[in-house]
Amino acid sequence: MIRSGTKYRIASLAAATVLLVSACGGSSGSSPAATTAASTAPSSGASQAAGSSSGTAATQTINIGIDGPFTGPSALTGTEMKNAAQMAFDAINWQVGNYKINPIYVDDQADPAKGTAALEQAIVGQKLVAGILDWNSSVAAADMELTAKYKVPWFFGMGAAGVVNQKFLSDKAKYGYWTSKGWPDPVKLTAAYVGAINDAIAAGTYTPASKTVAIYGEDTDWGRSFGKGLKDGFTASGWTIASEDYFATTQTDFSALMSRYKSANVPVIAGTSTAAASITAFIKAEDDAGIKALTVADGLGWFGDWYKMTGSSSDYVLDSVPGFATDKAKKFQADYKAKYGSDPSAAAAGLSYDWTNFFIKVLNSTITDQGSITSDTLMKEAQDKLWTGQLTYTDGIIMSSYDFNADSIPDPVVGKGHYIFPVTQYHTGQQTVIWPADQASGKLETKP
């Protein structure tokens, strides 16, 4: 959903070494032992699990990168991504055709320099064939240099900011190795908040004192891209921007900012942060200050335990997140909690599970169409089938369909029946969909 610092550099290969860890990060599981690219002491190669979901003995092992912020300010999200990917691969016994999948966990720490160092070590030292996932936009933009340099196709990275799209479209022959995004440009999603608030005003269910909004966010490519989308959307519909404030993902003291918001009596406060400690501290500080503004906190629901961190301070907050709505999704939710002992979020764990399963479909499709799995054949399959909309995934737990086309790439197709998030409002830790109207189970409410 998608998000780390705005400045980056390609770190030297010497900065990263390799740590051998279990694929489940200390939890029980059936996946092979996996290597994590991290700045720790190196160790020897990974062991493999025996057996095959197809009953066919594996004849080759392929190293597949799984990227995420497994430590650092977004570690809660990274852990969910890692766990969900493991569950998807566990279900096929880590094998497609005659290929055994060996996971190489790339811990980017939500930092472009650390992320590129870890990725380069993984690509060169572990000879990655391909990779999946990531979370932070600035990490994604930095990693694109490496996937291009080494011609390693990467699938469904969730770093969403427009800078990733711009880079991809500037030179598809080079940056096309970052084959696809798992989260669309945030500008495509901010319109939902503007629409929800304006529709409530038109319906007479919300009457702000003025059409004035304060925009806030983490000081990253994701935060600023999201903020720009909000600013453009609100301005185009007649709102005035009271202020724009961006802060470090590590910031947890918002008392001065809340004092300013309260003095200005801003009726709407809208923004985002991907760091659990930061966004939950922001929400609690707003409540402690007695601010009654209608608040958009995009990404609050990306953390499975967000309500434990905010309590009633999150009541009436607007967020745009997917949920575990179907029986199949609820089963995943229950299975995840039983396996890992914590509640998953649909945005991090749910989407990562679906995208990993889509990647498994890409692997199988590549075997069928290209005859083998290599970096080159996976890239060709992406160009021939994924980018043209011929290869889709409709068996997910979060979205009805995951698909791309020539107009959307590198983003997935956004819209009803495709990739879409409803706008929800929180009450005692529960979500009520308030927009769009055809999905709504309640109406927008304001703080009493």
C-alpha positions as CSV (number, residue, x, y, z in Angstrom):
1,M,0.0,0.0,0.0
2,I,3.5,1.7,-1.2
3,R,7.2,4.2,1.2
4,S,10.5,5.2,2.8
5,G,12.9,8.2,2.7
6,T,13.0,10.6,-0.2
7,K,16.8,10.4,-0.8
8,Y,18.7,7.3,-1.7
9,R,21.9,6.0,-3.0
10,I,23.2,2.7,-4.3
11,A,25.2,1.3,-1.4
12,S,28.3,-0.7,-1.9
13,L,28.2,-4.5,-2.1
14,A,30.6,-4.7,0.8
15,A,28.0,-3.2,3.1
16,A,25.9,-6.3,3.1
17,T,26.5,-9.8,4.3
18,V,24.4,-12.8,4.7
19,L,22.5,-14.3,7.7
20,L,21.1,-17.8,7.7
21,V,17.7,-17.9,9.3
22,S,14.7,-20.2,9.3
23,A,12.0,-19.4,6.7
24,C,9.4,-18.8,9.4
25,G,11.5,-16.4,11.4
26,G,11.5,-18.6,14.5
27,S,8.0,-20.1,13.8
28,S,7.4,-23.7,12.8
29,G,6.8,-24.4,9.2
30,S,7.5,-26.6,6.2
31,S,9.5,-24.2,4.0
32,P,13.2,-24.6,3.3
33,A,15.7,-22.8,5.3
34,A,16.2,-19.3,3.9
35,T,18.9,-16.8,3.5
36,T,18.3,-13.2,4.6
37,A,20.4,-10.3,3.1
38,A,21.4,-8.2,6.1
39,S,24.3,-6.5,7.7
40,T,25.3,-9.4,10.0
41,A,27.9,-12.1,9.9
42,P,27.7,-14.4,6.9
43,S,26.9,-18.1,7.1
44,S,26.8,-21.0,4.7
45,G,24.1,-22.0,2.2
46,A,20.5,-23.0,3.0
47,S,19.0,-26.4,3.4
48,Q,16.0,-27.6,1.5
49,A,12.8,-29.3,2.4
50,A,12.1,-32.6,0.7
51,G,8.9,-33.5,-1.2
52,S,6.8,-31.9,-3.8
53,S,3.1,-30.8,-4.0
54,S,2.9,-32.4,-7.4
55,G,4.6,-35.6,-6.4
56,T,7.4,-34.9,-8.9
57,A,11.0,-34.8,-7.5
58,A,12.7,-31.5,-7.9
59,T,15.7,-31.4,-10.2
60,Q,16.7,-27.8,-9.8
61,T,16.6,-25.2,-7.1
62,I,15.9,-21.6,-7.9
63,N,16.6,-18.7,-5.5
64,I,13.7,-16.3,-5.2
65,G,14.0,-13.0,-3.4
66,I,11.3,-11.9,-1.0
67,D,11.8,-8.2,-0.1
68,G,10.4,-6.3,2.9
69,P,11.2,-4.1,5.9
70,F,11.7,-7.1,8.3
71,T,13.5,-4.8,10.8
72,G,13.3,-1.0,11.3
73,P,10.3,1.3,11.6
74,S,8.1,-0.8,9.4
75,A,9.0,-4.1,10.8
76,L,5.4,-5.0,11.8
77,T,4.4,-4.7,8.2
78,G,7.4,-6.6,6.9
79,T,6.8,-9.5,9.3
80,E,3.3,-9.8,8.0
81,M,4.4,-9.8,4.4
82,K,7.1,-12.4,5.1
83,N,4.7,-14.7,7.0
84,A,2.0,-14.4,4.3
85,A,4.4,-15.2,1.5
86,Q,5.6,-18.3,3.5
87,M,2.0,-19.5,3.8
88,A,1.4,-19.3,0.1
89,F,4.6,-21.2,-0.7
90,D,4.0,-23.7,2.1
91,A,0.8,-24.6,0.3
92,I,2.7,-25.8,-2.7
93,N,5.5,-27.3,-0.7
94,W,7.9,-24.7,-2.1
95,Q,7.9,-26.4,-5.5
96,V,6.6,-25.6,-9.1
97,G,7.1,-28.2,-11.7
98,N,10.6,-29.6,-11.3
99,Y,11.8,-26.5,-9.5
100,K,12.4,-26.2,-5.7
101,I,12.0,-22.7,-4.5
102,N,14.6,-21.4,-2.0
103,P,13.6,-18.1,-0.5
104,I,16.1,-15.4,0.0
105,Y,14.8,-12.8,2.4
106,V,16.0,-9.3,1.6
107,D,15.6,-7.1,4.7
108,D,15.5,-3.5,3.3
109,Q,14.8,-2.0,6.8
110,A,12.6,0.6,5.0
111,D,15.9,2.4,4.0
112,P,17.0,2.8,0.4
113,A,20.8,2.6,1.2
114,K,20.4,-0.5,3.4
115,G,17.9,-2.0,1.1
116,T,20.0,-1.7,-2.0
117,A,23.1,-3.1,-0.2
118,A,21.0,-6.1,0.9
119,L,19.5,-6.6,-2.5
120,E,22.8,-6.4,-4.3
121,Q,24.3,-9.0,-2.0
122,A,21.3,-11.2,-2.6
123,I,21.4,-10.9,-6.4
124,V,25.2,-11.4,-6.7
125,G,25.9,-13.6,-3.7
126,Q,22.8,-15.8,-3.9
127,K,22.2,-15.6,-7.6
128,L,18.6,-14.6,-7.5
129,V,16.5,-15.7,-10.5
130,A,13.7,-13.3,-9.6
131,G,12.0,-11.6,-6.7
132,I,8.7,-10.5,-5.3
133,L,7.2,-7.8,-3.0
134,D,8.6,-4.8,-1.2
135,W,6.9,-2.1,0.7
136,N,8.6,1.3,0.7
137,S,8.5,3.5,-2.4
138,S,12.0,5.0,-2.1
139,V,13.4,1.6,-1.5
140,A,11.6,0.4,-4.7
141,A,12.9,3.3,-6.7
142,A,16.5,2.6,-5.6
143,D,16.1,-1.2,-6.1
144,M,15.0,-0.6,-9.7
145,E,18.6,0.4,-10.5
146,L,19.8,-3.0,-9.4
147,T,17.1,-5.1,-11.1
148,A,17.9,-3.2,-14.3
149,K,21.7,-3.6,-13.9
150,Y,21.6,-7.3,-13.2
151,K,18.5,-8.0,-15.4
152,V,16.6,-9.8,-12.5
153,P,12.8,-9.5,-12.9
154,W,10.9,-8.3,-9.8
155,F,7.2,-8.8,-9.4
156,F,4.5,-7.1,-7.4
157,G,6.5,-4.7,-5.3
158,M,4.2,-2.5,-3.2
159,G,6.2,0.6,-3.3
160,A,3.5,2.8,-4.8
161,A,4.6,6.4,-5.2
162,G,4.5,8.0,-8.6
163,V,8.3,8.1,-8.8
164,V,8.3,4.4,-9.4
165,N,5.8,4.8,-12.3
166,Q,7.9,7.7,-13.7
167,K,11.1,5.7,-13.7
168,F,9.4,2.6,-15.2
169,L,7.8,4.5,-18.0
170,S,11.0,6.6,-18.7
171,D,12.8,3.5,-20.1
172,K,10.8,0.3,-20.1
173,A,13.6,-1.6,-21.7
174,K,15.8,-0.8,-18.7
175,Y,13.4,-0.3,-15.8
176,G,10.9,-2.8,-17.0
177,Y,12.7,-5.5,-14.9
178,W,10.7,-4.0,-12.0
179,T,7.9,-5.7,-13.9
180,S,4.8,-4.8,-11.9
181,K,3.5,-3.0,-8.8
182,G,1.4,-4.6,-6.1
183,W,0.0,-1.2,-5.1
184,P,-1.1,1.6,-7.6
185,D,0.1,5.2,-7.6
186,P,-1.5,6.7,-4.5
187,V,-2.9,9.5,-6.6
188,K,-5.4,6.9,-7.9
189,L,-6.5,6.1,-4.4
190,T,-6.6,9.6,-2.7
191,A,-9.7,10.4,-4.9
192,A,-11.7,8.1,-2.7
193,Y,-11.3,10.2,0.4
194,V,-12.2,13.4,-1.5
195,G,-15.2,11.7,-3.0
196,A,-16.4,10.3,0.3
197,I,-16.2,13.7,2.1
198,N,-17.7,15.7,-0.8
199,D,-20.5,13.2,-1.2
200,A,-21.3,13.4,2.5
201,I,-21.5,17.1,2.2
202,A,-23.8,16.9,-0.8
203,A,-26.0,14.4,1.0
204,G,-26.3,16.7,4.1
205,T,-24.7,14.1,6.4
206,Y,-21.6,16.2,7.0
207,T,-21.4,20.0,7.3
208,P,-17.9,21.3,8.0
209,A,-17.4,24.8,9.4
210,S,-15.4,25.6,6.3
211,K,-13.9,23.7,3.3
212,T,-10.4,23.8,4.8
213,V,-8.1,20.9,5.1
214,A,-4.7,20.3,6.7
215,I,-2.5,17.7,5.0
216,Y,0.1,15.7,6.8
217,G,2.3,12.7,6.1
218,E,5.6,10.9,6.5
219,D,8.5,12.7,4.8
220,T,9.0,10.0,2.1
221,D,8.2,9.5,-1.5
222,W,5.0,7.7,-0.5
223,G,3.9,10.4,2.0
224,R,4.6,13.3,-0.3
225,S,3.0,11.6,-3.3
226,F,-0.1,10.8,-1.2
227,G,-0.1,14.3,0.1
228,K,0.0,15.8,-3.5
229,G,-2.9,13.6,-4.5
230,L,-5.0,14.8,-1.6
231,K,-4.0,18.4,-2.2
232,D,-4.9,18.2,-5.9
233,G,-8.2,16.5,-5.2
234,F,-9.4,18.8,-2.5
235,T,-8.2,21.9,-4.3
236,A,-10.0,20.9,-7.5
237,S,-13.3,20.5,-5.6
238,G,-13.1,23.9,-4.0
239,W,-11.2,23.3,-0.7
240,T,-8.5,25.5,0.8
241,I,-5.3,23.9,2.0
242,A,-4.5,25.2,5.5
243,S,-1.1,23.6,5.7
244,E,1.1,20.7,4.7
245,D,3.3,19.0,7.3
246,Y,5.7,16.1,6.7
247,F,7.7,14.3,9.4
248,A,10.2,11.5,9.8
249,T,8.8,7.9,10.0
250,T,10.4,7.7,13.5
251,Q,8.6,10.7,14.9
252,T,6.2,10.1,17.8
253,D,5.9,13.5,19.4
254,F,3.1,15.5,17.7
255,S,2.2,17.9,20.5
256,A,3.4,21.0,18.7
257,L,1.6,20.1,15.5
258,M,-1.6,19.3,17.4
259,S,-1.5,22.6,19.2
260,R,-1.3,24.4,15.8
261,Y,-4.2,22.3,14.4
262,K,-6.3,23.1,17.4
263,S,-5.6,26.8,17.2
264,A,-6.5,26.9,13.5
265,N,-9.7,24.9,14.1
266,V,-9.2,23.0,10.9
267,P,-12.3,20.8,10.2
268,V,-10.5,18.1,8.1
269,I,-7.0,16.6,8.7
270,A,-5.8,14.2,6.0
271,G,-2.7,12.2,5.5
272,T,-0.7,9.0,5.8
273,S,2.2,7.2,7.5
274,T,3.5,3.6,7.0
275,A,5.2,3.4,10.4
276,A,3.0,1.9,13.1
277,A,4.5,3.8,16.0
278,S,4.3,7.1,14.2
279,I,0.7,6.9,12.8
280,T,-0.7,5.6,16.1
281,A,1.1,8.3,18.1
282,F,-0.4,10.9,15.7
283,I,-3.9,9.6,16.3
284,K,-3.5,9.5,20.1
285,A,-2.0,13.0,20.2
286,E,-4.9,14.4,18.2
287,D,-7.4,12.8,20.6
288,D,-5.4,14.0,23.7
289,A,-5.5,17.5,22.3
290,G,-9.3,17.4,22.1
291,I,-9.4,18.0,18.4
292,K,-12.8,17.2,16.8
293,A,-11.7,17.3,13.2
294,L,-12.7,14.7,10.7
295,T,-9.4,12.8,10.2
296,V,-8.1,10.7,7.4
297,A,-5.3,8.3,8.6
298,D,-4.5,6.3,5.5
299,G,-2.6,3.2,6.4
300,L,-3.7,2.9,10.1
301,G,-5.3,-0.4,9.3
302,W,-2.2,-1.8,7.6
303,F,-1.1,-3.1,11.0
304,G,-3.0,-6.1,12.4
305,D,-2.8,-4.8,16.0
306,W,-3.5,-1.2,15.3
307,Y,-6.5,-0.9,17.7
308,K,-4.3,-2.2,20.6
309,M,-2.0,0.7,19.8
310,T,-4.7,3.4,19.5
311,G,-7.7,2.3,21.6
312,S,-10.7,4.6,21.3
313,S,-8.6,7.4,19.9
314,S,-9.1,5.9,16.5
315,D,-12.9,6.2,16.7
316,Y,-14.4,8.2,13.7
317,V,-11.1,8.1,11.8
318,L,-11.3,7.4,8.0
319,D,-9.1,4.9,6.3
320,S,-9.1,3.2,3.0
321,V,-8.2,-0.4,3.5
322,P,-9.3,-3.8,2.3
323,G,-10.8,-6.3,4.7
324,F,-11.2,-10.0,5.1
325,A,-14.8,-10.1,3.7
326,T,-15.2,-13.6,2.2
327,D,-15.2,-17.0,3.8
328,K,-11.9,-17.7,2.1
329,A,-10.4,-14.5,3.4
330,K,-11.6,-15.2,6.9
331,K,-10.1,-18.7,6.8
332,F,-6.7,-17.2,5.9
333,Q,-7.1,-14.7,8.7
334,A,-7.8,-17.5,11.2
335,D,-5.0,-19.7,9.8
336,Y,-2.5,-16.9,10.0
337,K,-3.4,-16.1,13.7
338,A,-3.2,-19.8,14.6
339,K,0.2,-20.1,13.0
340,Y,1.8,-16.9,14.0
341,G,-0.1,-15.8,17.1
342,S,-1.2,-12.4,15.9
343,D,-3.9,-10.8,13.8
344,P,-2.9,-10.1,10.2
345,S,-3.9,-7.0,8.3
346,A,-5.6,-7.4,4.9
347,A,-3.3,-4.7,3.4
348,A,0.0,-6.2,4.3
349,A,-0.6,-9.9,5.0
350,G,-3.7,-10.3,2.8
351,L,-2.3,-8.6,-0.3
352,S,1.2,-10.3,0.1
353,Y,-0.6,-13.6,0.2
354,D,-2.5,-12.9,-3.0
355,W,0.5,-11.5,-4.8
356,T,2.6,-14.4,-3.8
357,N,0.0,-16.8,-5.2
358,F,-0.1,-14.7,-8.4
359,F,3.6,-15.1,-8.6
360,I,3.3,-18.9,-8.3
361,K,0.9,-18.7,-11.2
362,V,3.5,-16.7,-13.2
363,L,6.1,-19.4,-12.5
364,N,3.8,-22.2,-13.7
365,S,2.8,-20.1,-16.7
366,T,6.4,-19.5,-17.6
367,I,7.1,-23.3,-17.5
368,T,4.2,-23.9,-19.8
369,D,4.9,-21.0,-22.3
370,Q,8.7,-20.7,-22.1
371,G,9.8,-24.3,-21.2
372,S,11.9,-23.3,-18.2
373,I,12.3,-20.8,-15.4
374,T,15.2,-18.4,-15.8
375,S,15.5,-14.6,-15.3
376,D,15.1,-14.3,-19.1
377,T,12.1,-16.5,-19.5
378,L,10.3,-14.8,-16.5
379,M,10.9,-11.4,-18.1
380,K,9.6,-12.6,-21.4
381,E,6.5,-14.0,-19.7
382,A,5.9,-10.7,-18.0
383,Q,6.2,-8.8,-21.2
384,D,4.1,-11.2,-23.3
385,K,1.4,-12.2,-20.9
386,L,1.4,-10.0,-17.7
387,W,1.7,-6.6,-19.4
388,T,-0.9,-7.4,-22.0
389,G,-3.6,-8.6,-19.6
390,Q,-3.5,-12.2,-20.7
391,L,-2.2,-13.5,-17.3
392,T,-4.5,-12.6,-14.4
393,Y,-5.3,-13.9,-11.0
394,T,-8.9,-14.2,-9.8
395,D,-8.6,-16.6,-6.9
396,G,-7.4,-14.1,-4.3
397,I,-8.8,-13.3,-0.9
398,I,-8.7,-9.5,-1.0
399,M,-9.4,-8.3,-4.6
400,S,-11.8,-9.8,-7.1
401,S,-9.2,-9.6,-9.8
402,Y,-5.5,-8.8,-10.1
403,D,-4.7,-7.8,-13.6
404,F,-2.6,-5.4,-15.7
405,N,-2.8,-4.0,-19.2
406,A,-0.9,-1.8,-21.5
407,D,-2.5,1.4,-20.1
408,S,-2.1,0.5,-16.5
409,I,1.4,-1.0,-16.3
410,P,3.3,-0.9,-14.0
411,D,0.1,-0.4,-11.9
412,P,-2.6,-3.0,-11.6
413,V,-5.9,-2.1,-13.2
414,V,-7.8,0.1,-10.6
415,G,-11.6,0.1,-10.4
416,K,-14.7,-1.8,-9.4
417,G,-14.1,-5.5,-10.0
418,H,-10.3,-5.0,-10.0
419,Y,-8.0,-3.3,-7.5
420,I,-10.1,-1.0,-5.3
421,F,-10.2,0.0,-1.7
422,P,-13.4,1.2,0.0
423,V,-13.4,4.1,2.4
424,T,-14.1,2.9,6.0
425,Q,-14.7,4.6,9.3
426,Y,-13.5,3.1,12.6
427,H,-15.7,2.6,15.6
428,T,-14.3,0.6,18.6
429,G,-11.8,-1.1,16.4
430,Q,-14.3,-2.1,13.8
431,Q,-14.6,-0.9,10.2
432,T,-17.8,0.4,8.6
433,V,-17.7,1.0,4.9
434,I,-19.1,4.5,4.1
435,W,-18.1,4.9,0.5
436,P,-18.8,4.2,-2.3
437,A,-22.5,4.1,-1.9
438,D,-23.0,0.7,-3.5
439,Q,-20.7,-0.9,-0.9
440,A,-21.6,1.2,2.1
441,S,-23.0,-0.3,5.2
442,G,-23.1,3.0,7.1
443,K,-22.8,6.8,6.7
444,L,-20.0,9.2,7.5
445,E,-20.2,10.3,11.2
446,T,-18.4,13.1,13.0
447,K,-16.9,13.1,16.5
448,P,-19.5,14.1,19.2
